[in-house]
Amino acid sequence: MTKPGQKQRPTVHKVAATVSPDDVRYLELQRDEVLKSDRRTDADKYLGVPPFQRSALFEYQQRQAQRSQPAAGGSATASSMPHAKRG
């Protein structure tokens, strides 16, 4: 903080980032693939609807698919499944 009547020194930030042109091309290719695979309409983009791979429905389907696969090395029993009826 400067005192009244005192000049403030300019702040200089030096960034020494070295990015190769190959890295830039690779990132541009990745960005182009993402944009090409985006199937949202202009209205969806305007409203902020996420791409399907980032949506809550996609995440829910992924969790369900993981739960439906039996665990490696053992089988799923009724006692380990919280939604199974117990008799």
HELIX and SHEET records of a PDB file:
HELIX    1   1 PRO A   21  SER A   37  1                                  17    
HELIX    2   2 ASP A   42  LEU A   47  1                                   6    
HELIX    3   3 PHE A   52  ARG A   54  5                                   3    
HELIX    4   4 ALA A   56  SER A   68  1                                  13    
HELIX    5   5 ALA A   78  SER A   80  5                                   3    
END                                                                             
